[in-house]
């Protein structure tokens, strides 16, 4: 698919060359082409103080952006794979970008009265990071949709010469340019402001917002901890309640509980932290939980059975949360003895690995489909939005370009049928027999694009055995296709059959 679209982009560039009337169209197309070729981009969107920046650091396994512990500047940051540096884009039209070393991130995003004039001039940042996760997807860290709410937020906005409206506009603009969206909620459940923000965002011009490219993150789960309880269990219950609300269920694929603060700390866990957890593991578990639950007491007072100094205990709680300290100590008590093991366990227990799995699985496996859909939607609008204003030669050139996009889309019609089937599934329009929606998702690549993943077979299953499974399922769905269904279900059955044909063709050479 990329080769076909790449050819059409190249041909379009040739058509637009020497046509000044098409300069604007060519510029927009270059943006679509660059986005199509770049790693999938994921925007984190939510209310101020919902922990978006903390989640960014957690996803990348380090400290790359400043968090809301301090007054921030409400500046959008795009995190991309590359030689570490920060590129500053300014609000003043025509002002050239400036490049800064990565350690300047706080100076560029934390509110500092000493450099207000400079901070006011910043539009957004490109933060380049040498990080393997960014090879799979770029991240857009947005400031928040309700920046004008709250006294501290309003004070910061006033100092920076900004309004809640322009911060919201910046958030929506940069989120709309992303391929996928993570809507971040907080652990207390769906507050009325969350409903307003979600409804407001869903009504904005954000192409494709829905379960195909949007996931929810129920963040700050660690704050639900109390001695003897499992905050993840409580968060799972809250997440289920959220998904039952119409505004949420229509907008997101899944609601994933995440202890963002703990997840971010896991990525920076080191040998000194591990040693402190091992020392705390010598304390009676029940006694330790009661002390940790006292908050300031654990961080400031001396206890004869605790050898870790109070100041170090406070640092642990600030970074890992109370639940994080109790959990990490329990893991050390149960035999986790290396930093690598501790990081992996904390990332898994915090919900971070589940969120990463959705980004690389559900989103990643649909990246090409999502990107091409955006390109074709733009190309479809060209004859109506632009063509009437052009001179004849430019109109003819534009017609040739739009025809190439249309022809390519028709050749790839099966993929667009797949997109329609997936959307119909998420909208609840399908009445599929046999394996139902689960089989539609699996065979179209929800869990991976290799034959075993698409067939639901164990890794290492012999090709001949998988080929037999493929033919059996294709035959079963051919019989099912003879039934009477609505149009959406008929299309979905055809998509499933075609998917099995594609898997069969992939397996046949290995069994010849």
C-alpha positions in Angstrom: 0.0 0.0 0.0 2.7 2.5 0.9 4.4 1.9 -2.5 1.2 2.7 -4.3 0.5 5.9 -2.3 4.1 6.9 -2.5 3.9 6.7 -6.3 0.7 8.9 -6.3 2.4 11.4 -4.1 5.4 11.6 -6.4 3.2 12.0 -9.5 1.2 14.7 -7.7 4.4 16.7 -6.9 5.2 16.6 -10.6 1.7 17.9 -11.6 1.9 20.7 -9.0 5.4 21.8 -10.1 5.2 25.1 -12.1 1.6 25.7 -11.0 1.6 28.7 -8.6 -2.1 28.4 -8.2 -1.6 25.0 -6.6 1.1 26.0 -4.2 -1.2 25.8 -1.2 -2.6 22.4 -2.2 1.0 21.2 -2.7 2.0 22.4 0.7 -0.9 20.6 2.4 -0.2 17.5 0.4 3.5 17.5 1.6 2.2 17.6 5.1 0.0 14.5 4.4 2.9 12.7 2.8 5.3 13.5 5.6 2.7 12.3 8.2 2.0 9.1 6.2 5.7 8.3 6.1 6.4 9.2 9.7 5.8 6.9 12.7 2.3 6.9 13.9 1.6 9.8 16.2 -0.5 9.6 19.4 -1.9 12.6 21.2 -2.6 12.6 25.0 -5.6 14.7 25.7 -7.5 15.5 28.9 -8.1 18.0 31.7 -5.3 20.0 33.3 -3.6 17.9 36.1 -4.9 14.6 34.8 -1.3 13.3 34.6 -0.8 13.5 30.9 2.9 14.5 31.1 3.6 11.9 33.8 2.1 9.3 31.4 4.4 10.5 28.6 7.4 10.0 30.8 6.1 6.6 31.8 5.5 5.4 28.2 9.1 6.4 27.3 10.6 5.0 30.5 12.4 8.2 31.6 12.0 11.9 32.4 11.6 13.8 29.1 8.9 16.4 29.9 8.2 18.5 32.9 5.2 17.4 35.0 2.5 19.4 36.7 4.2 19.4 40.1 5.2 23.0 39.0 3.4 25.7 37.1 3.8 24.9 33.5 3.4 27.1 30.4 0.6 25.1 28.6 2.9 24.5 25.7 2.3 21.5 23.3 5.3 19.2 23.0 5.8 16.7 20.1 8.2 13.9 21.2 10.0 12.3 18.3 12.8 9.8 17.7 16.1 11.5 16.8 19.3 13.1 18.0 18.5 14.6 21.4 17.5 18.3 21.0 14.6 20.6 21.4 13.3 22.7 18.5 11.3 25.7 19.5 8.5 27.0 17.1 7.3 30.5 17.8 3.9 32.1 17.6 5.2 35.0 15.5 4.7 34.2 11.8 8.0 34.0 10.0 10.2 33.8 13.0 12.8 31.1 12.5 12.9 28.1 14.8 15.6 27.8 17.5 17.4 24.7 18.8 18.3 24.0 22.4 19.9 21.1 24.2 17.6 18.5 25.8 18.4 19.6 29.4 16.7 22.9 28.7 13.2 21.3 28.7 12.3 22.8 32.1 13.5 26.3 31.1 11.2 26.1 28.0 8.1 24.7 29.7 8.1 25.7 33.4 6.7 29.1 34.2 9.5 31.5 35.1 8.7 35.2 35.8 12.3 36.0 34.8 11.8 35.1 31.2 8.0 35.6 30.6 8.5 37.5 27.4 10.4 34.6 25.8 7.9 32.0 27.2 5.0 34.0 25.8 6.5 33.8 22.3 6.6 30.0 22.1 4.0 28.1 20.1 5.1 24.5 20.4 8.1 22.3 20.9 9.6 19.4 18.9 11.4 17.3 21.5 13.8 14.8 19.9 14.7 11.8 22.0 16.9 8.8 21.4 14.2 6.3 22.6 13.2 3.0 21.0 9.5 3.4 21.8 9.5 6.6 19.6 10.5 4.4 16.6 7.0 2.9 16.9 5.0 6.0 17.6 5.5 9.7 18.2 3.8 11.3 21.2 2.0 14.7 21.4 1.8 16.0 24.9 -1.0 18.6 25.1 -1.6 21.1 27.9 -5.3 20.4 28.6 -8.8 21.3 27.4 -9.9 23.2 30.5 -6.8 25.3 31.2 -9.0 28.3 32.0 -10.6 26.5 35.0 -8.9 26.9 38.4 -7.3 29.9 40.0 -3.7 28.7 39.6 -4.3 27.9 35.9 -5.9 31.3 35.3 -3.0 33.1 37.1 -0.4 31.3 34.9 -2.4 32.1 31.7 -2.6 35.7 32.7 1.1 35.9 33.3 1.9 34.3 29.9 -0.6 36.5 28.1 -2.7 33.5 27.0 -6.4 32.5 27.4 -8.0 29.2 28.1 -9.6 29.5 24.7 -6.3 29.6 22.8 -4.8 26.8 24.9 -7.8 24.7 24.1 -7.5 25.6 20.4 -3.8 24.6 20.5 -4.7 21.3 22.1 -7.4 20.5 19.6 -5.3 21.6 16.6 -2.3 19.4 17.6 -4.5 16.4 18.6 -6.4 16.6 15.3 -3.1 16.2 13.5 -2.3 13.0 15.3 -3.2 9.5 14.1 -4.5 8.2 17.4 -5.7 9.7 20.7 -5.4 8.8 24.4 -8.2 10.5 26.4 -6.9 10.8 29.9 -9.3 10.7 32.8 -8.6 10.7 36.5 -9.1 8.0 39.1 -12.1 9.6 40.8 -14.4 8.6 37.9 -16.3 10.7 35.4 -16.7 14.2 36.9 -19.2 16.5 35.2 -16.3 18.5 33.9 -14.9 15.3 32.2 -18.2 14.8 30.4 -18.2 18.5 29.3 -14.6 18.2 28.1 -15.2 14.9 26.3 -18.3 16.2 24.6 -16.6 19.4 23.7 -13.6 17.5 22.2 -15.8 15.0 20.4 -17.6 18.0 18.8 -14.4 19.6 17.6 -12.9 19.0 14.2 -10.9 15.9 15.0 -11.0 13.5 12.1 -11.9 9.9 12.9 -12.4 10.3 16.7 -13.9 7.0 17.8 -13.0 3.5 18.9 -10.8 2.8 15.9 -8.2 5.4 16.9 -9.1 6.5 20.5 -8.4 4.8 23.8 -9.2 6.0 27.4 -6.7 5.9 30.2 -8.0 6.1 33.8 -5.0 7.6 35.4 -3.7 8.2 38.9 -4.9 4.8 40.1 -2.3 4.8 42.9 -4.3 7.4 44.8 -7.1 4.8 45.4 -4.7 2.7 47.6 -5.6 2.1 51.2 -4.0 -0.6 53.5 -5.2 -4.0 52.5 -6.9 -3.0 49.3 -6.0 -3.5 45.6 -6.4 -0.1 43.9 -6.3 -1.8 40.4 -9.4 -3.8 41.3 -11.2 -0.6 42.3 -10.0 1.2 39.2 -11.2 -1.7 37.0 -14.6 -1.3 38.5 -14.6 2.5 37.8 -13.3 2.0 34.3 -16.2 -0.4 33.6 -18.7 2.2 34.9 -17.1 4.8 32.6 -17.4 2.6 29.6 -21.1 2.2 30.3 -21.6 6.0 29.9 -22.8 6.8 26.4 -20.4 9.7 25.8 -17.4 7.4 26.7 -18.5 4.2 25.1 -19.1 5.9 21.7 -15.7 7.6 21.8 -13.1 5.1 23.1 -12.0 1.5 22.2 -11.1 0.6 25.8 -10.7 2.2 29.2 -7.3 1.2 30.7 -6.6 1.8 34.4 -3.0 3.2 34.8 -1.0 4.2 37.9 0.9 6.9 36.0 3.1 8.1 38.8 4.2 4.6 39.6 4.6 3.7 35.9 6.9 6.8 35.4 9.0 5.9 38.5 9.4 2.3 37.3 11.3 3.5 34.2 13.8 5.3 36.4 14.2 2.6 39.1 17.8 2.1 39.9 20.0 0.0 42.2 19.7 2.5 45.1 15.9 2.3 45.0 16.1 -1.5 44.9 18.3 -1.5 48.0 15.9 0.7 49.9 13.0 -1.6 49.0 14.9 -4.6 50.1 15.6 -2.9 53.4 12.0 -2.0 53.9 11.0 -5.6 53.0 12.5 -6.7 56.4 9.7 -4.8 58.2 6.4 -6.7 59.0 4.2 -6.2 55.9 1.1 -5.1 57.9 3.1 -2.8 60.1 4.8 -1.2 57.1 1.5 -0.6 55.3 0.0 1.2 58.4 3.1 3.4 58.6 3.2 4.2 54.9 -0.5 5.1 55.1 0.2 7.8 57.6 1.8 9.8 54.9 4.0 12.5 56.5 4.8 10.3 59.4 6.4 7.7 57.2 8.4 10.4 55.4 9.6 12.3 58.5 9.6 10.2 61.6 12.1 7.6 62.8 11.1 4.0 63.5 13.4 1.5 65.2 12.5 -1.3 62.7 13.1 0.9 59.6 16.7 1.4 58.6 16.0 3.6 55.5 16.5 7.3 56.5 13.4 9.5 56.6 14.5 11.7 53.7 15.0 8.8 51.4 11.6 7.4 52.4 10.0 10.8 51.4 11.8 10.6 48.0 10.4 7.1 47.4 6.8 8.2 48.2 7.1 11.3 46.1 8.3 9.3 43.1 6.5 5.9 43.5 3.4 6.9 45.6 2.4 5.2 48.8 1.0 2.2 47.0 4.1 2.0 44.8 6.4 1.8 47.9 4.2 -0.9 49.4 4.1 -2.8 46.1 7.8 -2.6 45.4 8.6 -3.7 48.9 6.3 -6.7 48.5 8.0 -7.6 45.3 11.4 -7.4 46.9 10.1 -9.6 49.8 8.9 -12.1 47.2 12.2 -12.5 45.5 12.7 -9.7 42.9 16.4 -9.1 43.2 17.4 -7.1 40.1 16.6 -3.6 38.8 15.4 -5.1 35.5 12.9 -7.4 37.2 11.6 -4.7 39.4 11.1 -2.3 36.5 9.2 -5.0 34.5 7.0 -6.0 37.4 6.1 -2.4 38.3 5.3 -1.5 34.7 3.1 -4.5 34.4 1.3 -3.9 37.8 0.8 -0.2 37.0 -1.1 -0.9 33.8 1.6 0.6 31.7 2.3 -2.5 29.7 -1.4 -2.9 28.8 -1.5 0.7 27.6 1.7 0.2 25.5 0.2 -3.0 24.1 -2.9 -1.1 22.8 -0.7 1.6 21.3 1.5 -0.8 19.4 -1.2 -3.4 18.8 -4.7 -2.0 18.3 -3.3 1.4 17.0 -0.1 0.2 15.5 -1.6 -2.6 13.4 -4.2 -0.1 12.1 -1.7 2.7 11.5 -1.6 2.3 7.7 -5.4 2.1 7.5 -5.9 5.2 9.6 -3.3 7.2 7.8 -4.6 6.4 4.3 -8.1 7.1 5.3 -7.1 10.7 6.2 -5.2 11.1 2.9 -8.2 9.9 0.8 -10.6 12.1 2.8 -8.4 15.1 1.9 -8.2 14.1 -1.7 -11.9 13.6 -2.0 -12.5 17.2 -0.9 -10.2 18.8 -3.5 -12.6 19.0 -6.4 -15.2 20.7 -4.2 -13.2 23.0 -1.9 -10.3 24.1 -4.2 -11.0 23.4 -7.9 -13.7 26.1 -8.6 -11.2 28.9 -7.6 -8.4 27.6 -10.0 -7.5 28.6 -13.6 -8.1 26.0 -16.3 -4.5 24.6 -16.4 -4.4 24.2 -12.7 -7.9 22.6 -12.7 -6.7 20.0 -15.3 -3.6 19.2 -13.2 -5.7 18.9 -10.0 -8.2 16.6 -11.9 -5.3 14.3 -12.9 -4.1 14.1 -9.3 -7.5 13.4 -7.7 -8.1 10.8 -10.4 -4.9 9.0 -9.3 -5.9 9.0 -5.7 -9.4 7.7 -6.6 -8.0 4.9 -8.8 -5.6 3.8 -6.0 -8.4 3.8 -3.5 -10.5 1.7 -5.7 -7.7 -0.8 -6.1 -7.4 -0.9 -2.3 -11.2 -1.1 -1.8 -10.8 -4.2 0.4 -8.9 -2.3 3.0 -11.6 0.4 3.0 -14.2 -2.3 3.4 -12.2 -3.5 6.4 -12.3 0.0 7.8 -16.0 0.2 7.4 -16.4 -3.2 9.0 -14.3 -2.2 12.0 -16.2 1.0 12.5 -19.5 -0.9 12.2 -18.3 -3.4 14.9 -17.4 -0.6 17.3 -20.7 1.2 16.6 -22.6 -2.1 17.4 -24.1 -2.5 14.0 -23.0 -6.0 13.3 -24.8 -9.3 13.9 -22.1 -11.7 13.0 -22.5 -15.5 13.3 -19.7 -18.0 14.2 -16.8 -16.2 15.9 -18.5 -12.9 15.8 -16.7 -9.6 16.4 -13.8 -11.2 18.1 -12.9 -13.2 15.0 -13.3 -10.1 12.8 -10.8 -8.2 15.0 -8.3 -11.1 15.2 -8.2 -12.1 11.5 -7.8 -8.4 10.4 -4.8 -8.0 12.7 -5.9 -6.8 16.1 -3.3 -9.0 17.9 -0.6 -9.0 15.2 -0.3 -9.4 11.5 1.6 -12.7 11.3 -0.5 -15.8 10.4 -0.4 -17.3 13.9 -1.8 -14.1 15.5 -4.5 -13.7 12.9 -5.6 -17.3 13.2 -5.4 -17.4 17.0 -2.7 -20.2 16.9 0.1 -20.6 19.3 3.5 -19.2 18.2 5.5 -21.9 16.4 2.4 -23.7 15.0 3.5 -25.5 11.8 2.5 -23.8 8.6 0.6 -26.9 7.3 -1.5 -27.0 10.5 -2.2 -23.2 10.2 -3.2 -23.7 6.5 -5.7 -26.3 7.5 -7.2 -24.0 10.1 -7.4 -21.2 7.5 -9.2 -23.3 5.0 -11.7 -24.6 7.6 -12.5 -21.1 8.8 -12.8 -19.8 5.2 -15.2 -22.6 4.4 -17.3 -22.0 7.5 -17.6 -18.3 6.7 -18.5 -19.1 3.0 -21.4 -21.0 4.3 -22.3 -18.3 6.8 -22.3 -15.7 4.0 -25.4 -17.4 2.5 -27.5 -16.1 5.3 -29.6 -12.9 5.2 -27.9 -10.0 7.0 -27.9 -6.2 7.1 -25.5 -4.4 4.7 -22.9 -3.8 7.4 -22.8 -7.4 8.5 -22.6 -8.6 4.9 -19.6 -6.4 4.3 -17.9 -7.6 7.5 -18.4 -11.3 6.5 -16.8 -10.5 3.1 -13.9 -8.8 4.9 -13.4 -11.9 7.1 -13.4 -14.2 4.1 -10.9 -12.0 2.2 -8.7 -11.9 5.3 -8.6 -15.7 5.4 -7.8 -15.8 1.6 -4.9 -13.4 2.3 -3.6 -15.6 5.1 -4.0 -18.7 2.9 -1.9 -17.1 0.2 0.8 -16.2 2.7 1.0 -19.7 4.1 0.9 -21.7 0.8 4.5 -21.1 -0.2 5.7 -22.4 3.2 3.8 -25.7 2.7 4.6 -26.3 -1.0 
